[in-house]
């Protein structure tokens, strides 16, 4: 049974297949391919995209078509590929070792999440400095509001500036004078980047999100991060930046809403 990563050589084979949906994620455009994908002489039904001139297919779809195992390994924090096993997409249950019972592993300790939030703030302020704009101040109530937005999106798999109950994003607090950036980042897309780096880079590459990040009329920031899954069931992060316009304040933050 062999294990390995999605190597460049294998990716090249997929590209040669002529694989290419229309999707949009924070400034990155992807077009749906209308090319046929043929595996061992038989046409396979797979979603494929063209991004910046290159063709991409989800690894799990290739696994289903070709017949190898692909799954997210939460312990190793990576995608596992096992060429000698049929596709299931589910990580195997690991045998428990003998010895004293231990506490369940916490995948994302609070300190780590706080560090990631601060990293996003720091990267945003670095971009503001490059553009000659004053740094944003972290507002604790805005942090709380951003976390509510991230939590409610993750809980309902709702990726939108509209809240699950149909209200606008700025109803999360008692001050409507806010701007919001959101991002949903699947784990399998972050092989060579940290979450903060990927979020800041994608937001900065999008015209609307970029405008919020360097808007001199916005003076305070809060960041929220929550674990969830996307529309196709892939583990992901829901990321939220809330910005407060200069001269305004927040005194009350709402709780996560239901549909």
ABEGO torsion letter per residue (X at the ends): XBBBBBBAAAAAAAAAAGBXXBBBBGGBBBBBBABBBBBGGBBBBBBBBBBGGBBBBBAAAAAAAAGBBBBBBAAAGBBBBBAABBBAGBBBBBBBBBEBBBBBBBABBAAAAAAAAAAAAAAAAAAAAAAGBBBBBBBAAAAAAAAAAAAAAAAAGBBBABBAAGBBAAAABABABBBBBBBBBBAAAAAABBAAAAAAAAAAABAAAAAAAABAABABBBBBBBBBBBAAGBBBBBBBBBBBBBGBBBABBBBBBBX
